[in-house]
Amino acid sequence: MTAVSGRIDAHHHFWDPARYTYPWMAGAAMDPVRRAFTPADLTVELGPADVAGTVLVQTVSDLSETREFLDIAARTDFVKGVVGWVDLTAPSVADDLDELLDGPTGSRLVGIRHQVHDEPDARWLCRDDVRRGLAAVQSRRLAYDLLVRARELPAATETVAAFPELRFVLDHIAKPRIVDGHDELWSERMPRLAALPNVRVKLSGMVTEADWMQWTSADLRPFVASVVEWFGTDRVMFGSDWPVCLLAGSYHSVSAALADALGPLSSSEERLVYRDNALTAYRLDTT
């Protein structure tokens, strides 16, 4: 099999706990990643992985982070796009998006995301104010990243169906309970979402849903196989979820485990999974 030249890592982060408070970073288990992670830290990982471009994804609900990420993208060759955050429920959402897009680094904004799985309301995505915000995202031809678990999948499915012109990207295969070896609710609900053509999915964030200390690629394989069966190789894409993945494995081990879980791919399938699907989902400019 010929390797794909210039892969795209469709999902990673940067952060600095000295500058922002990250609610999801609470507890001693998060100590290994409770430090600043910068482009310099990631650069050393990309070459060996044959990754030529990345998508930088929001970590906190703060417009300031989005602005800073756009600035990082503008001065970092490998960051090809930013999935940022705006308050979808704010009356100013359209103006907030336009401010970002019209700024000197606005061309790097390719999508919007919110930590939906942390909302108390499982149907948050179906709220009128949220839908108004999504309409603003759609009209600006941005993508929307779905950060949900099985609990929120019905609302996500209704929302994707309600916005057929909006490009949706499902993060982390909706975080099934890989540690248990199965997730019946996830398996029941995912095919309905996958049946909608305007949603793609990231093969990312899986090792941290497994046993952090003892996982193997065999633990990921049945979940990856199901996602590929439901979505097809033309709607799945590689994402490292670095540096969150460092809680359970290295950049290399995560990449290798995905390759093993996917099994043999044709050269055209490999290009789709590791490059072209991300380019299409986020309309990335790789120049």
BATORMAR-370747 format. One line per field, with one value per residue (C-alpha): x negated, y, z. Coordinates in Angstrom, 3 decimals, m for minus. Layout:
residues N
px = (X/...) .
py = (Y/...) .
pz = (Z/...) .
//
This chain:
residues 287
px = (0.000/m1.384/m1.400/0.646/m1.673/m0.783/1.854/4.298/4.816/8.405/8.504/5.993/5.727/3.394/3.927/2.351/3.791/1.948/4.166/7.531/9.626/10.601/13.523/12.883/9.308/10.358/8.983/5.648/6.132/5.590/2.233/0.183/1.665/2.057/m0.583/m0.876/m0.904/m2.037/m2.776/m6.397/m5.312/m3.257/m5.756/m8.028/m5.177/m3.955/m6.956/m7.257/m3.491/m3.618/m1.142/m1.378/1.660/3.937/7.233/6.964/10.089/11.490/11.079/13.020/16.155/14.407/14.250/10.786/9.448/10.952/9.237/5.941/6.265/6.819/3.661/1.749/3.037/1.952/m1.639/m1.841/m2.286/m0.804/2.428/4.729/7.960/9.537/12.755/13.562/16.317/19.035/22.093/24.731/27.474/26.385/28.466/25.118/24.068/24.194/22.165/19.689/19.125/18.731/16.221/14.111/14.431/13.780/10.629/7.128/6.980/10.635/9.905/8.562/11.938/13.449/15.921/17.627/17.967/19.587/19.258/22.826/22.295/21.675/25.057/27.660/30.296/29.861/31.881/29.824/29.202/32.947/33.472/34.722/31.832/29.270/30.933/30.797/27.064/26.620/28.453/25.876/23.069/24.687/25.173/21.467/20.561/18.747/18.845/20.247/18.511/20.840/19.343/21.906/22.302/25.034/27.376/27.405/27.447/31.226/31.072/27.976/29.744/32.785/30.515/28.463/31.697/33.017/29.953/29.283/27.008/24.808/21.689/21.583/18.570/19.095/16.171/14.654/17.243/19.634/17.521/18.856/17.902/14.966/13.758/16.822/16.256/19.726/22.202/25.717/27.271/24.516/24.876/28.638/28.541/25.522/26.918/29.745/27.244/24.993/27.924/27.850/25.417/24.323/22.480/18.949/17.159/13.708/11.910/10.475/10.674/11.048/8.097/9.332/12.689/10.832/8.794/6.027/3.418/4.281/6.019/4.924/5.987/8.201/10.353/10.910/11.468/15.173/16.108/14.055/15.514/19.053/18.395/16.832/19.760/22.295/20.536/18.293/14.683/15.804/17.121/14.579/11.333/8.277/7.873/5.258/7.015/3.512/2.653/5.716/4.581/1.403/3.439/3.553/0.882/m1.563/m0.777/m2.503/m0.642/2.723/1.949/0.675/3.673/6.092/4.248/4.443/8.102/9.011/7.231/6.118/7.192/6.753/4.643/7.790/9.474/6.379/6.272/9.920/9.520/6.224/6.571/9.394/12.358/10.911/10.240/13.858/15.425/13.580/12.874/9.218/6.677/3.501/1.281) .
py = (0.000/3.404/5.939/9.095/12.059/14.976/13.645/15.887/15.553/16.768/17.197/18.507/21.208/23.710/25.085/26.895/26.349/29.446/31.570/29.790/27.634/24.330/22.746/19.377/19.358/18.861/16.047/14.351/12.066/15.082/16.004/14.585/17.184/20.088/22.245/24.439/22.699/24.789/24.425/23.688/20.642/19.243/19.953/17.133/14.626/15.554/14.716/11.059/10.698/12.202/14.892/18.067/19.925/20.058/21.395/23.180/22.715/24.803/23.705/26.301/28.392/31.704/33.945/35.084/31.575/31.512/34.786/33.499/30.231/32.166/34.145/30.898/29.455/32.544/32.156/28.332/26.688/23.337/24.674/24.841/25.623/26.456/25.096/27.836/28.745/31.349/31.518/30.074/31.249/34.893/37.467/38.722/35.376/36.585/39.684/37.597/35.282/38.196/39.860/36.707/36.106/39.715/39.969/39.624/35.927/35.124/32.945/30.308/29.870/26.693/25.587/26.115/23.775/23.673/21.062/19.838/16.697/18.899/20.631/19.420/19.389/16.377/18.254/21.454/21.278/21.497/24.758/27.651/29.926/27.233/26.566/30.303/30.180/27.147/28.967/31.748/29.181/27.630/30.932/31.653/28.292/27.079/23.530/22.599/20.021/17.831/17.007/14.561/11.177/8.578/10.592/13.510/11.504/11.773/15.572/15.605/13.488/15.791/18.808/17.414/16.583/20.110/21.707/19.713/22.446/22.620/20.446/18.582/16.722/14.258/14.328/11.222/8.826/10.170/8.749/5.199/3.263/1.429/0.515/m1.752/m3.425/m2.431/0.442/m0.645/2.820/4.159/1.192/1.694/5.443/5.968/4.410/6.966/9.797/8.103/7.802/11.585/12.562/15.951/14.535/13.141/11.588/11.787/8.586/10.350/10.444/6.692/5.711/7.928/6.122/2.830/1.605/4.229/1.794/m1.437/m0.621/m2.175/m1.651/m4.731/m2.739/m0.062/m2.394/m3.253/0.389/1.551/m1.225/m0.195/3.475/2.652/0.349/3.070/6.070/4.544/5.479/8.653/10.184/9.213/11.016/10.710/12.916/12.479/14.367/15.375/16.265/14.753/11.412/11.611/10.484/7.041/6.937/8.790/10.457/7.544/4.842/6.458/6.706/3.142/1.809/3.452/1.992/m1.458/m1.050/0.060/m2.865/m2.898/0.080/0.719/3.735/5.689/4.775/5.754/9.129/9.704/8.795/10.546/13.599/14.237/13.867/16.504/18.806/18.461/18.721/21.921/23.276/23.576/25.432/23.333/25.830) .
pz = (0.000/m0.959/1.866/1.415/1.036/3.259/5.614/7.471/11.206/11.462/15.239/17.752/20.389/22.002/25.495/28.427/31.946/33.140/30.888/30.729/33.053/31.456/33.350/31.700/33.024/36.657/38.795/39.331/36.324/34.081/35.648/32.721/30.344/32.748/31.112/28.054/24.664/21.704/17.979/18.833/20.859/17.991/15.228/16.359/16.024/12.564/10.410/11.460/10.977/7.457/8.533/6.476/7.777/10.794/12.091/15.438/17.561/20.422/24.021/26.017/25.528/25.039/21.974/23.037/22.480/18.992/18.120/19.497/17.580/14.363/15.063/15.707/12.428/10.527/11.689/11.807/8.426/9.350/10.918/7.901/9.714/13.072/14.540/17.013/19.452/19.441/21.664/19.366/21.732/21.759/19.860/18.505/17.023/13.412/14.252/16.268/13.319/10.919/13.213/13.208/9.482/8.491/10.600/9.156/10.110/9.407/6.390/8.798/10.511/9.063/11.714/15.062/18.041/21.467/24.237/23.780/25.867/28.915/28.631/31.171/28.422/26.143/23.517/23.655/19.907/19.287/21.163/19.068/20.038/19.212/15.853/15.105/15.787/13.565/10.777/11.087/10.853/7.787/5.982/6.367/4.827/7.909/9.266/12.654/14.867/16.927/20.326/21.675/23.305/22.829/25.081/22.632/19.386/18.795/19.060/16.857/14.239/14.215/13.911/11.043/9.225/9.848/8.235/5.049/3.647/6.753/6.854/10.177/11.564/14.408/16.811/18.426/16.914/19.605/22.429/22.852/25.976/24.447/27.943/28.276/24.915/23.705/23.914/23.024/23.056/20.794/18.421/18.271/17.597/15.357/12.146/12.056/12.125/9.580/7.170/6.709/3.940/5.340/8.353/8.492/11.442/12.984/13.931/16.952/20.730/21.035/23.227/26.048/25.945/26.412/29.385/29.478/30.754/28.939/25.651/22.366/18.769/19.151/21.595/18.962/16.018/16.437/16.952/13.973/11.836/12.745/11.968/8.605/7.788/8.639/7.097/4.419/3.787/2.001/5.249/7.937/8.746/10.946/14.008/16.710/19.535/20.636/23.386/25.082/23.652/25.738/28.730/27.122/24.408/22.196/18.888/17.166/19.104/18.395/14.678/14.540/16.424/14.021/11.025/12.604/13.562/10.045/8.449/4.806/2.724/m0.968/m1.881/m2.780/0.527/2.465/0.749/1.645/5.312/5.901/3.681/1.237/3.609/5.926/2.980/1.877/5.334/6.198/2.707/3.623/1.576/1.723/m0.091) .
//
